[in-house]
């Protein structure tokens, strides 16, 4: 089964209502209406999934941000090329 066969097998015919002037313009410009609709729908689904994920994980994200605000990033601890001390700790150690 080739790529085109798989694409055809994974597609489902459906009816949509489109603005008639927009559809006329698309046809005049030789736009593949099915593909254009699919691309637009895919982008909308991606955006909504991302927004849902952010909402579903809002508390965890906020907790993580509070932790980072309070304790800083781990990379800050090692930012001095392996010294092992943050600059403020290194000043106290001397």
GULO-262997 format. One record per residue (C-alpha): residue number from 1; x, y, z. Coordinates in steps of 0.05 Angstrom, whole numbers. Example, Ala and Ser with C-alpha at 12.3 -4.5 7.8 and 13.67 -1.06 7.14 Angstrom:
REM GULO-262997
<atom><n>1</n><xx>246</xx><yy>-90</yy><zz>156</zz></atom>
<atom><n>2</n><xx>273</xx><yy>-21</yy><zz>143</zz></atom>
//
This chain:
REM GULO-262997
<atom><n>1</n><xx>0</xx><yy>0</yy><zz>0</zz></atom>
<atom><n>2</n><xx>31</xx><yy>65</yy><zz>-23</zz></atom>
<atom><n>3</n><xx>28</xx><yy>134</yy><zz>10</zz></atom>
<atom><n>4</n><xx>-31</xx><yy>157</yy><zz>-33</zz></atom>
<atom><n>5</n><xx>-69</xx><yy>93</yy><zz>-17</zz></atom>
<atom><n>6</n><xx>-59</xx><yy>104</yy><zz>57</zz></atom>
<atom><n>7</n><xx>-81</xx><yy>177</yy><zz>51</zz></atom>
<atom><n>8</n><xx>-143</xx><yy>158</yy><zz>13</zz></atom>
<atom><n>9</n><xx>-159</xx><yy>103</yy><zz>63</zz></atom>
<atom><n>10</n><xx>-152</xx><yy>151</yy><zz>121</zz></atom>
<atom><n>11</n><xx>-198</xx><yy>204</yy><zz>92</zz></atom>
<atom><n>12</n><xx>-273</xx><yy>209</yy><zz>105</zz></atom>
<atom><n>13</n><xx>-322</xx><yy>246</yy><zz>60</zz></atom>
<atom><n>14</n><xx>-361</xx><yy>300</yy><zz>96</zz></atom>
<atom><n>15</n><xx>-404</xx><yy>359</yy><zz>81</zz></atom>
<atom><n>16</n><xx>-386</xx><yy>430</yy><zz>101</zz></atom>
<atom><n>17</n><xx>-419</xx><yy>496</yy><zz>88</zz></atom>
<atom><n>18</n><xx>-373</xx><yy>549</yy><zz>60</zz></atom>
<atom><n>19</n><xx>-383</xx><yy>622</yy><zz>40</zz></atom>
<atom><n>20</n><xx>-403</xx><yy>618</yy><zz>-34</zz></atom>
<atom><n>21</n><xx>-359</xx><yy>676</yy><zz>-55</zz></atom>
<atom><n>22</n><xx>-299</xx><yy>647</yy><zz>-20</zz></atom>
<atom><n>23</n><xx>-312</xx><yy>579</yy><zz>-53</zz></atom>
<atom><n>24</n><xx>-318</xx><yy>612</yy><zz>-121</zz></atom>
<atom><n>25</n><xx>-252</xx><yy>649</yy><zz>-111</zz></atom>
<atom><n>26</n><xx>-218</xx><yy>585</yy><zz>-87</zz></atom>
<atom><n>27</n><xx>-241</xx><yy>548</yy><zz>-149</zz></atom>
<atom><n>28</n><xx>-218</xx><yy>604</yy><zz>-195</zz></atom>
<atom><n>29</n><xx>-150</xx><yy>601</yy><zz>-162</zz></atom>
<atom><n>30</n><xx>-147</xx><yy>525</yy><zz>-168</zz></atom>
<atom><n>31</n><xx>-145</xx><yy>516</yy><zz>-92</zz></atom>
<atom><n>32</n><xx>-154</xx><yy>444</yy><zz>-69</zz></atom>
<atom><n>33</n><xx>-213</xx><yy>461</yy><zz>-23</zz></atom>
<atom><n>34</n><xx>-211</xx><yy>394</yy><zz>14</zz></atom>
<atom><n>35</n><xx>-136</xx><yy>403</yy><zz>30</zz></atom>
<atom><n>36</n><xx>-145</xx><yy>476</yy><zz>49</zz></atom>
<atom><n>37</n><xx>-202</xx><yy>459</yy><zz>96</zz></atom>
<atom><n>38</n><xx>-162</xx><yy>401</yy><zz>125</zz></atom>
<atom><n>39</n><xx>-102</xx><yy>445</yy><zz>138</zz></atom>
<atom><n>40</n><xx>-144</xx><yy>499</yy><zz>170</zz></atom>
<atom><n>41</n><xx>-181</xx><yy>448</yy><zz>213</zz></atom>
<atom><n>42</n><xx>-115</xx><yy>415</yy><zz>233</zz></atom>
<atom><n>43</n><xx>-88</xx><yy>483</yy><zz>256</zz></atom>
<atom><n>44</n><xx>-151</xx><yy>498</yy><zz>295</zz></atom>
<atom><n>45</n><xx>-149</xx><yy>430</yy><zz>329</zz></atom>
<atom><n>46</n><xx>-75</xx><yy>439</yy><zz>346</zz></atom>
<atom><n>47</n><xx>-89</xx><yy>507</yy><zz>378</zz></atom>
<atom><n>48</n><xx>-148</xx><yy>481</yy><zz>418</zz></atom>
<atom><n>49</n><xx>-110</xx><yy>419</yy><zz>442</zz></atom>
<atom><n>50</n><xx>-53</xx><yy>464</yy><zz>465</zz></atom>
<atom><n>51</n><xx>-102</xx><yy>511</yy><zz>501</zz></atom>
<atom><n>52</n><xx>-136</xx><yy>451</yy><zz>534</zz></atom>
<atom><n>53</n><xx>-69</xx><yy>422</yy><zz>556</zz></atom>
<atom><n>54</n><xx>-50</xx><yy>489</yy><zz>586</zz></atom>
<atom><n>55</n><xx>-116</xx><yy>493</yy><zz>623</zz></atom>
<atom><n>56</n><xx>-112</xx><yy>421</yy><zz>646</zz></atom>
<atom><n>57</n><xx>-41</xx><yy>432</yy><zz>672</zz></atom>
<atom><n>58</n><xx>-50</xx><yy>503</yy><zz>698</zz></atom>
<atom><n>59</n><xx>-42</xx><yy>485</yy><zz>772</zz></atom>
<atom><n>60</n><xx>21</xx><yy>445</yy><zz>759</zz></atom>
<atom><n>61</n><xx>51</xx><yy>499</yy><zz>715</zz></atom>
<atom><n>62</n><xx>37</xx><yy>552</yy><zz>768</zz></atom>
<atom><n>63</n><xx>66</xx><yy>508</yy><zz>823</zz></atom>
<atom><n>64</n><xx>129</xx><yy>496</yy><zz>781</zz></atom>
<atom><n>65</n><xx>135</xx><yy>571</yy><zz>768</zz></atom>
<atom><n>66</n><xx>129</xx><yy>586</yy><zz>843</zz></atom>
<atom><n>67</n><xx>182</xx><yy>534</yy><zz>858</zz></atom>
<atom><n>68</n><xx>230</xx><yy>564</yy><zz>806</zz></atom>
<atom><n>69</n><xx>216</xx><yy>634</yy><zz>832</zz></atom>
<atom><n>70</n><xx>232</xx><yy>611</yy><zz>903</zz></atom>
<atom><n>71</n><xx>291</xx><yy>564</yy><zz>889</zz></atom>
<atom><n>72</n><xx>316</xx><yy>585</yy><zz>821</zz></atom>
<atom><n>73</n><xx>335</xx><yy>541</yy><zz>763</zz></atom>
<atom><n>74</n><xx>382</xx><yy>482</yy><zz>773</zz></atom>
<atom><n>75</n><xx>424</xx><yy>509</yy><zz>716</zz></atom>
<atom><n>76</n><xx>438</xx><yy>572</yy><zz>757</zz></atom>
<atom><n>77</n><xx>472</xx><yy>529</yy><zz>808</zz></atom>
<atom><n>78</n><xx>521</xx><yy>502</yy><zz>756</zz></atom>
<atom><n>79</n><xx>527</xx><yy>564</yy><zz>713</zz></atom>
<atom><n>80</n><xx>600</xx><yy>577</yy><zz>734</zz></atom>
<atom><n>81</n><xx>627</xx><yy>519</yy><zz>690</zz></atom>
<atom><n>82</n><xx>627</xx><yy>465</yy><zz>743</zz></atom>
<atom><n>83</n><xx>647</xx><yy>507</yy><zz>803</zz></atom>
<atom><n>84</n><xx>587</xx><yy>477</yy><zz>838</zz></atom>
<atom><n>85</n><xx>569</xx><yy>541</yy><zz>874</zz></atom>
<atom><n>86</n><xx>524</xx><yy>597</yy><zz>853</zz></atom>
<atom><n>87</n><xx>557</xx><yy>664</yy><zz>851</zz></atom>
<atom><n>88</n><xx>523</xx><yy>685</yy><zz>917</zz></atom>
<atom><n>89</n><xx>545</xx><yy>620</yy><zz>950</zz></atom>
<atom><n>90</n><xx>616</xx><yy>627</yy><zz>922</zz></atom>
<atom><n>91</n><xx>622</xx><yy>696</yy><zz>953</zz></atom>
<atom><n>92</n><xx>604</xx><yy>667</yy><zz>1021</zz></atom>
<atom><n>93</n><xx>652</xx><yy>609</yy><zz>1014</zz></atom>
<atom><n>94</n><xx>714</xx><yy>653</yy><zz>1005</zz></atom>
//
